[in-house]
Amino acid sequence: MTDHDASDAPREVPTEAPDLPPALHARVAGRTWHRNLVGEAGAHVHRLHRPDAPALYLKHGDGDAASAIADEFTRLQWFADRWPVPRIEHFEWSDGAAWLLTRALPGRTAYEWLADDPARAAAVVASLGRLLRDLHALPVDTCPFNANHRLHLDLARQRLEAGLIDAGDFDDARQGWTPQQVWEALGAMLPLAEDRVVSHGDFSLDNILMNGDGEVVGVIDLGRAGIADRYRDLAILANCLDEFGPTLRDMLFSAYGIAEPDLSKLDFHLLLDECF
């Protein structure tokens, strides 16, 4: 699933501050608020601005969204000394809701660079491939988070039974499919031989920030990070790159170091991603 529709606008809108826990309210006083509309996935995301201070992002929600935010908090702590991720400014759990405040990273998203400057596509994709290769080189035995396909198949089944899979949000290749058809197609591709790496889990163009030199300066939205098959990340990123031309995925695999990608694994992980 991609984060962009045909119009791709707007990405954020001005808004008022929500009701905040007291400690958090004091922390963000005097800032202007913008509601982020890209990839919220059940949580509310705001950008907080003040001229004399670094920008901040606040992610908050209750129910399943609160659990996902807490997952992201623990993963940001683990990644802090290992990968370029946002600095945590504040976290709390209050009355069943989670609130995660982070410092904004510099740069623009990889999606924005590709959309605004297509001539730089090759350099951007090469940088993304190197970054993902470095992530997947982290020692697996040091990561405490499980994100393998068996876990996510179980979560997908629960979502299917609860009627939570949105067929209207499927990729173009599966428009007209039902959630049951996606589930059956997944089952037909098992068993999956997993090549275990430290995986981001939602390695899309909107979650990667780059500077004007084309280098990655940070990665966001790590709530689904953990040990999983390497094609989990490759599939999502390759699928995003297809929006900008049919040759970019080949550039990605080359930069990552894969001569012949496993097409079956790419398909499996894209099918699994449709369930979330």
QUIWOZI-V180316 format. One line per field, one symbol per residue. ss: DSSP state (h for helix, s for strand, l for the rest). A space follows every 10 residues. Layout:
ss=???
This chain:
ss=llllllllll lsssslllll lhhhhhhlll lsssssllll lllsssssss llssssssss sslhhhhhhh hhhhhhhhhl llllsllsss ssssllssss sssllllssh hhhhhhlhhh hhhhhhhhhh hhhhhhlllh hhlllsllhh hhhhhhhhhh hlllllhhhl lhhhllllhh hhhhhhhhll lllllssssl llllhhhsss lllllssssl lllllssssl hhhhhhhhhh hhhhlllhhh hhhhhhllll llhhhhhhhh hhhlll
